[in-house]
Amino acid sequence: MMPGVTMKYILQIFTGPWQESHPAPEEIIRKIESVSARIPVESVIIGWNTDASLYQKVGAFLHSAGIRMLLWLPVFSEISDIAEPETAVDLFGDQIVAPIHQEGEDFLFCCPSSSHNLQAVKNIYETYFSGCCFDGVFLDKIRSQSFVAGVSGVLSCGCPRCRRIYQQKGLDPDLVTERYQMKKDAFFDMAGYPMDGAFQLKDPLAQQFFAIKEEIITDAVADLSRYFKSKDMIVGLDLFAPVVSRFVGQNYTALSQYADFIKPMLYRKTTAPAGIGYEYALFESSAPAAKGRMELSMNGTFLNTQLEAIQRVSCAKYPGIEINYRADIAKTDPAYITRSLTAIKDHGFDGAALCWNILLAPDPHIDAVSQVL
């Protein structure tokens, strides 16, 4: 960040599941007014309820204030309530069990190589959101399932189409499943696991599998990015923190080619999917005997490693910090927010994303953000 330049913020607002009840637009506008009076707001990510009138009212306010409105749009999960996607299966051919449910999210993942699924996402946009004057789109759930569903989650997708892609790229999926069944946890033994997440598995077959999975995810994102950019829309991407991103098929360098900005989820206080400590602990419990893992501590030193990894990406970067408070899964506090945003500022980022629902952010949390300025 250049001297004298003020950090800018992206706000994230969850309007509820597709066709269920949602906050009143007046409530959303009041919250944005309150926040933007204290900090500079550049954009608002909002979704994914399908009530067009909600976005027309909120969008009119945002545009009058010079703030961009971006559609929060899930891609490879959450769409089964409004479309009929082709589901993902693991490499063993089994359905991937969704072990948890969260408000508005089902974590049922669909196949990332399916053109049918990509078209379903485009159809959702065209049917429900194309007339709402969005300035851009923020693509969420652009990944495979994680260790939330155990080993089955990360060893996916194994549908016939994905299997053909692996074979075309020189990898026999049957050999991967045989290797895992033979080695079990040792399949995930690490030769190197730097904090930026670019791990090197000792087994070259295992390493090749994760590399190709990244290519499949990237190809899907490229397709969607071209579609939305053809409409002169900004494209943002929601990404796991670098240290855990590659298990779910997210390669920062590859994906950033197709984004105007990325929002890495640097969630150190979240005990739910996308929370860094939560996801890493599931890796440990899913493959407890795997060797070569690092010890993670959700402290400031660790945060710095993740920010340094993100800095290498060429597109705009808005590290995401939990601003909302939830006693069950996000016990944030003002000191945590101040420390996190100060680190982001000290690393020279132009801004940060306040996640994942500003409507649940207590006033002291907003005051903590303003103190960083």
C-alpha positions in Angstrom: 0.0 0.0 0.0 1.3 3.4 -0.9 1.8 6.0 1.9 -1.3 7.9 2.5 -3.6 5.4 0.8 -6.5 4.2 2.9 -7.5 0.6 2.9 -10.8 -0.1 1.2 -13.3 -2.8 2.2 -15.6 -5.3 0.6 -18.6 -6.2 2.7 -20.3 -9.6 2.5 -24.0 -10.0 3.2 -25.9 -13.3 3.3 -29.5 -12.9 2.2 -30.4 -16.5 2.9 -31.0 -19.6 0.8 -32.5 -19.3 -2.7 -36.2 -19.0 -2.1 -36.6 -18.7 1.6 -37.3 -15.6 3.7 -34.6 -12.9 3.7 -33.7 -9.8 5.6 -35.7 -6.7 4.5 -33.8 -4.5 2.0 -34.3 -1.5 4.4 -32.4 -3.5 7.1 -29.6 -4.2 4.8 -29.4 -0.6 3.6 -29.3 0.7 7.2 -26.5 -1.6 8.1 -24.4 -0.6 5.0 -25.1 3.0 5.8 -23.9 2.6 9.4 -20.7 0.7 8.3 -19.8 2.9 5.3 -20.1 6.0 7.6 -17.1 4.7 9.5 -15.0 2.9 6.9 -14.5 3.2 3.1 -16.6 0.6 1.4 -15.7 -0.3 -2.2 -18.0 -3.2 -3.0 -20.7 -5.3 -1.4 -21.0 -9.1 -2.1 -24.6 -10.1 -1.6 -26.6 -13.2 -2.2 -28.0 -15.7 -2.9 -31.8 -15.4 -2.2 -33.6 -15.1 -5.6 -35.9 -12.1 -4.8 -35.0 -9.7 -7.5 -36.7 -6.8 -5.8 -34.3 -7.1 -2.9 -31.3 -6.5 -5.1 -33.0 -3.7 -7.1 -33.6 -1.8 -3.9 -30.2 -2.4 -2.3 -28.5 -1.9 -5.7 -30.1 1.5 -6.2 -28.8 2.6 -2.8 -25.3 1.2 -3.4 -24.9 2.8 -6.9 -26.1 6.1 -5.6 -23.3 5.9 -3.0 -20.7 4.8 -5.6 -20.5 1.3 -4.2 -20.4 -1.8 -6.5 -22.8 -4.7 -6.0 -21.5 -8.2 -6.6 -23.7 -11.3 -6.7 -22.7 -14.0 -4.3 -23.2 -17.1 -6.4 -22.3 -20.7 -5.2 -21.2 -23.0 -8.0 -20.4 -26.6 -7.0 -22.6 -27.0 -4.0 -25.9 -25.4 -2.7 -27.4 -25.4 -6.2 -29.3 -28.7 -5.8 -32.3 -26.9 -4.3 -32.8 -24.8 -7.4 -31.3 -27.0 -10.2 -30.6 -30.6 -11.0 -26.9 -30.9 -11.0 -24.9 -34.1 -11.7 -23.5 -35.0 -8.3 -19.9 -35.8 -7.6 -18.8 -39.2 -6.5 -15.5 -40.3 -5.0 -12.8 -42.3 -6.8 -14.4 -45.5 -5.5 -17.6 -44.6 -7.3 -19.5 -43.9 -4.1 -21.7 -40.9 -3.3 -20.0 -38.4 -1.0 -21.9 -38.1 2.2 -22.6 -34.6 3.4 -21.9 -34.9 7.1 -23.0 -31.4 8.2 -25.6 -28.8 7.5 -25.3 -25.1 8.2 -27.8 -22.3 7.8 -28.5 -22.0 4.1 -25.8 -24.5 3.1 -26.0 -28.2 2.4 -22.4 -29.0 1.3 -23.7 -31.4 -1.3 -21.0 -31.1 -4.1 -21.6 -31.7 -7.8 -19.2 -32.6 -10.5 -16.8 -29.8 -11.6 -16.2 -31.2 -15.1 -19.8 -31.3 -16.0 -20.9 -28.9 -18.7 -24.4 -29.5 -17.5 -23.5 -28.2 -14.1 -21.8 -25.1 -15.5 -24.8 -24.4 -17.6 -27.0 -24.8 -14.6 -25.1 -22.0 -12.8 -25.4 -19.8 -15.9 -29.1 -20.5 -16.1 -29.6 -19.6 -12.4 -28.0 -16.2 -13.1 -30.0 -15.6 -16.2 -33.3 -16.6 -14.6 -33.1 -14.9 -11.3 -30.3 -12.2 -11.3 -29.6 -10.9 -14.8 -32.1 -8.0 -14.4 -30.7 -6.9 -11.0 -27.9 -4.6 -12.2 -25.1 -6.5 -10.6 -21.6 -5.0 -11.3 -20.0 -8.4 -11.0 -20.2 -11.9 -9.6 -18.5 -13.5 -6.7 -18.1 -17.3 -7.3 -18.2 -19.4 -4.2 -17.8 -23.2 -3.7 -15.5 -23.4 -6.6 -13.8 -26.6 -5.2 -14.3 -30.2 -4.4 -15.5 -31.4 -1.0 -12.8 -31.3 1.7 -11.9 -33.6 4.5 -15.2 -32.6 6.0 -16.4 -35.7 4.2 -13.2 -37.6 5.1 -10.9 -39.1 2.5 -13.8 -39.7 0.2 -14.3 -35.9 0.0 -10.9 -35.0 -1.3 -10.5 -38.1 -3.5 -13.2 -36.8 -5.9 -14.7 -36.5 -8.4 -14.6 -40.0 -9.7 -17.5 -40.0 -12.1 -16.9 -41.6 -15.6 -16.3 -38.2 -17.2 -13.8 -37.1 -14.6 -12.1 -40.5 -14.8 -11.7 -40.0 -18.6 -10.1 -36.6 -18.0 -7.6 -38.2 -15.6 -6.8 -40.9 -18.1 -6.3 -38.3 -20.9 -3.9 -36.5 -18.7 -1.9 -39.7 -18.1 -3.3 -40.9 -14.7 -5.2 -44.1 -14.2 -7.8 -43.5 -11.4 -7.8 -47.2 -10.6 -4.2 -47.0 -9.7 -4.9 -44.1 -7.3 -7.6 -46.1 -5.5 -5.4 -49.2 -5.4 -2.5 -47.1 -4.0 -4.7 -45.5 -1.3 -6.1 -48.9 -0.3 -2.6 -50.3 -0.1 -1.0 -47.4 1.8 -4.0 -45.9 3.7 -2.9 -42.9 5.7 0.6 -43.1 4.2 -0.9 -42.1 0.9 -0.9 -38.6 2.4 2.7 -38.7 3.6 4.4 -35.4 2.9 7.9 -34.9 1.4 7.3 -31.1 2.0 4.5 -29.0 3.2 5.3 -25.3 3.2 3.0 -22.8 4.7 1.9 -21.6 1.3 0.1 -25.0 0.8 2.2 -26.1 -2.2 2.7 -29.5 -0.6 4.7 -32.3 -2.1 3.4 -35.8 -1.4 5.9 -38.5 -1.2 3.8 -40.7 -3.5 4.1 -39.3 -7.0 0.8 -40.9 -8.0 -1.0 -39.1 -5.2 0.7 -35.8 -6.1 -0.4 -36.2 -9.7 -4.0 -36.8 -8.7 -4.2 -33.5 -6.8 -2.4 -31.6 -9.6 -5.0 -32.8 -12.2 -7.9 -32.1 -9.9 -6.6 -28.5 -9.7 -6.7 -28.4 -13.5 -10.3 -29.6 -13.6 -11.4 -27.0 -11.1 -9.5 -24.3 -13.0 -11.0 -25.2 -16.3 -14.5 -24.9 -14.9 -13.7 -21.5 -13.3 -12.2 -20.3 -16.6 -15.4 -21.2 -18.4 -17.6 -19.3 -15.9 -15.2 -16.4 -15.9 -15.4 -16.0 -19.7 -19.2 -16.1 -19.5 -19.5 -13.4 -16.9 -16.7 -11.2 -18.4 -18.5 -11.3 -21.7 -21.3 -9.4 -19.9 -18.7 -6.8 -18.7 -19.0 -8.1 -15.1 -16.3 -8.2 -12.5 -15.3 -11.7 -11.4 -14.2 -12.5 -7.8 -13.3 -15.9 -6.4 -13.8 -17.3 -2.9 -10.7 -19.4 -1.9 -9.6 -21.5 1.0 -6.5 -20.3 2.8 -3.4 -21.3 1.0 -2.3 -23.9 3.5 -5.4 -26.0 2.9 -6.5 -24.8 -0.6 -4.9 -27.5 -2.7 -6.6 -30.4 -1.1 -9.9 -29.1 -2.5 -8.5 -28.4 -6.0 -7.7 -24.6 -5.6 -4.4 -23.5 -7.1 -4.0 -19.8 -6.5 -1.7 -19.2 -9.4 -3.9 -20.9 -11.9 -7.2 -19.6 -10.7 -6.1 -16.0 -10.4 -5.6 -15.8 -14.2 -9.4 -15.8 -14.5 -10.3 -13.4 -11.6 -10.4 -9.6 -11.1 -9.9 -10.3 -7.4 -9.7 -13.2 -5.0 -10.9 -13.3 -1.4 -8.8 -15.9 0.6 -10.8 -17.0 3.6 -8.3 -16.4 6.4 -10.7 -17.6 9.0 -8.8 -18.3 12.2 -11.8 -18.1 14.5 -14.2 -20.3 12.5 -15.0 -23.8 13.7 -16.9 -24.7 10.5 -16.1 -25.4 6.9 -13.5 -23.0 5.5 -12.1 -22.3 9.0 -8.4 -22.9 8.7 -7.9 -24.8 11.9 -11.1 -26.7 11.4 -10.2 -27.9 8.0 -6.6 -28.8 9.0 -7.8 -30.8 12.0 -10.1 -32.8 9.7 -7.0 -33.7 7.6 -5.3 -34.9 10.8 -8.3 -36.9 11.9 -8.9 -38.4 8.4 -5.3 -39.6 8.0 -3.9 -39.6 11.5 -0.9 -41.7 10.7 0.2 -39.6 7.7 3.8 -38.3 8.2 5.3 -35.0 7.4 2.5 -32.6 8.5 3.3 -29.3 10.1 2.1 -28.0 13.4 -0.4 -25.2 12.9 -1.2 -22.5 15.4 -3.7 -19.8 14.5 -1.5 -16.9 15.7 -0.2 -13.8 14.1 3.0 -15.5 12.8 0.9 -18.0 10.9 -1.4 -15.3 9.5 1.8 -13.6 8.1 2.7 -16.8 6.2 -0.7 -16.9 4.6 -0.5 -13.2 3.6 2.9 -13.6 2.2 1.7 -16.6 0.1 -1.3 -14.5 -1.2 1.0 -11.6 -2.2 2.5 -13.6 -5.0 -0.8 -13.6 -6.9 -1.1 -11.1 -9.7 -4.8 -10.1 -9.5 -6.3 -7.9 -6.8 -6.4 -9.5 -3.4 -8.8 -8.8 -0.6 -8.0 -11.2 2.3 -11.2 -12.2 4.1 -11.6 -11.9 7.9 -14.6 -12.9 9.9 -16.4 -9.8 11.0 -19.6 -11.6 12.1 -20.0 -13.1 15.5 -21.7 -16.5 16.1 -21.4 -18.2 19.5 -21.5 -21.6 17.8 -18.9 -21.3 15.1 -17.4 -17.8 15.0 -16.4 -16.5 18.4 -14.7 -13.4 17.0 -13.8 -10.3 19.1 -12.7 -6.7 18.4 -9.0 -7.4 19.2 -8.9 -10.3 16.8 -10.3 -8.1 14.0 -7.9 -5.3 14.7 -4.9 -7.6 14.8 -5.9 -9.3 11.6 -6.6 -6.2 9.6 -3.5 -4.5 10.9 -1.4 -7.4 9.5 -3.2 -7.1 6.2 -2.5 -3.4 6.1 1.2 -3.9 7.1 1.6 -6.4 4.2 0.6 -3.7 1.8 -2.8 -5.0 0.6 -5.1 -2.3 -0.7 -8.1 -3.7 1.1 -9.8 -6.5 2.9 -13.1 -8.4 2.8 -15.3 -8.3 5.9 -16.9 -11.7 6.0 -19.1 -13.6 5.9 -22.2 -11.7 7.0 -21.9 -8.1 7.9 -25.5 -8.2 9.2 -24.2 -10.3 12.1 -21.3 -7.9 12.9 -21.7 -6.2 16.4 -20.9 -2.5 16.5 -17.7 -3.0 18.5 -16.4 -5.2 15.6 -17.0 -2.3 13.1 -15.3 0.1 15.5 -12.3 -2.3 15.6 -12.1 -2.0 11.8 -12.2 1.8 11.9 -9.4 1.8 14.4 -7.1 0.2 11.8 -7.6 3.3 9.6 
